[in-house]
Amino acid sequence: MRKEEMQLLTSALKYEQGHRRRTQHILKVYAMAGLLGRARNIDEKDQYLLNRRAVVHDIAIKYCKENCEDASAENQKKYCGMLTEKFLLEAGYDSECLPPVKYMVYHHHDYHIEKDILLQLLVEADIIVNCLEEGCEGKDLDCISGIFVSQAGKELFDSIIKKEGR
């Protein structure tokens, strides 16, 4: 793990101030995105970028819960750019890395837009983790599985979510 990535992950975890669900969610999505990226054989530079995005993908939730009426996707989109920038710069990342990370954080719940492979892998990681955490009872699992593109993501979703009817 690179120094900046370690600092970013540590800062994001500390920011959550022990909130169990959000802290665990960061770690789970970070690990799942890492697994999906490696299964896809993306290069080291892209894996590093995917890891960075996985850490901050939900960074606006706490801010929205404390400063807005709710942490809806709409509210998160308003504040994710500012928070993503703050966390990345404080962790020592160059400003040139900001636009692609901010774009991915902004769009990680937009399931039906055209995505590059890194955004796709983040979406898949987040969906798998969300289904494990919250369950998918009553949801159209076939519709959700249609979002998956990567072979590893499809296989994991089918075997640990769809098969169990979570």
N, C-alpha and C positions, 0 to 999 in steps of 0.2 A: 504494500500500500504506500503510495506516495505521501510525502509530508503534507501537501495541500489537501489531499483527500482525507487524511487522518484528521486534520484540523477542522475541515468542513463537517465531517461526520460527528466529531466530538462536540462542535458548536451546536449543531442541530439537535443532538441528544440533550445537551445542557439546556437549550432553549425551551424544550418541552417540560422542564422542571419536574421530572419524575412522573409525568402523565403516562401511565402504563400503556394504554392502548396506542397512543400516537408514537411513543418511543419504540414500542415493539413493531409497529407498522413500518417505521423508517427502516429498522434493521431487516425486517422480512422482505420488504420490496427491494432493498439494496442487495440482499442475498439472492433473491429470485431473479432480479435483472442480471446479476453477475452470472448466474447459472444459464439463463437463456442466451446471453451474449456469448458465453464460451461455447455453448452447444451450437450456436450459429457460426462459430469460428470467426467472429469479427476481429479485426486487428487490435493491437494493444491501445492505440490512440483512441479508437472508437469505444473500446471497453472502458477506458478511463472517463470518457465523456458520458457514457451511459451510467456509470457509477455515480458520477457527480449529479446527474439529473435525478437519479433514483433517491439520493439523499434529500434533495430539496423539493421533490415533486408535490408534497402537501404542506410546504412551509407556511402557507398563509392561513391554515386552519386555526391555529392558536390565536393569531392576531385578530382574525375575524370574530372569533368567539368572544374575545375581550373588548373589541372596539365597534362591532356591528351588531345588528340584531341576530344574525346567524352566520354560519360558515357555509352558505350555499356556494355552488360552483361560480355563480355570478360574482359574489363578493370576493371569493378567492382570486378570481381573475383580476379584480381591481388592484389587489395588493401583492400578488405573487411576484411581479416584476421588481418592485422596490425591495422586497425581502430577499429575493434570490440574489439580486445585485449586492446587497449588504453582506449576506453570508459568504458569497464567493470572494468578494474583495477582501473581507476580513480574514479569510482563510489563505490569502496569498495568491489567488488566481489573477491572471491578467485580464484587463477589461475586454480584450478581444474575444474571450470565451463567453462573454455574457449573452449576446444575442441568441445563439443556438440553445443555450440552457433555458433562458427565459421563454423562448418560443415553446419548448417542449413542456415546461411546467405549466404554461398557459393552456396548452392544448391536450394535456394527458387525459382529460375526460371527454374529449371530442372524438367519439369512437368512429364516426362515419366520414371523417375527412381523409384525404390522401395523406399518408404518412411515410416518412423515410423509415428505414429499418430500425434505427435507434428509438424513435418515438414509438414505433410498433412494439418493440420489445418491452419498453417501459409500460405501455398500456396493458400488455399481456401479463406482465409481472404484477401489476397493481390489481388487475381483475382476479387473478388466481388468489392473491393474498386476501383481497376483500371477501371473496367467496369463502375462504377458509375461516376468516374472522367472523363474518356476519351471517354466513349461510346464503344459499340461493333459493331457498324454498319459495315456491310460488312464482319464481321467475322462469322465463322461457330459456332453458339451458341450450336449446338448439340455436336460438337467436344469439345468445352470448357466445357460444362456440364459433359462430360465424364471424366474429370479430378477429379470431386468431388466424395468423398467417404462418408463423414460424412452426416448424415441425415439432420442436421440443415443447413449445407452448401448447400446441394442439394435443400432444400426447399427455402432458401433465394435466391439462384441463379435463380431458376425457377420463383419465385414470383416477384422479383424486377428487374431482368435483362432480363430473357428470355421472360416473359410475356409481358413486355413493349417493347421488341425488341430493347433494348438499344444496 
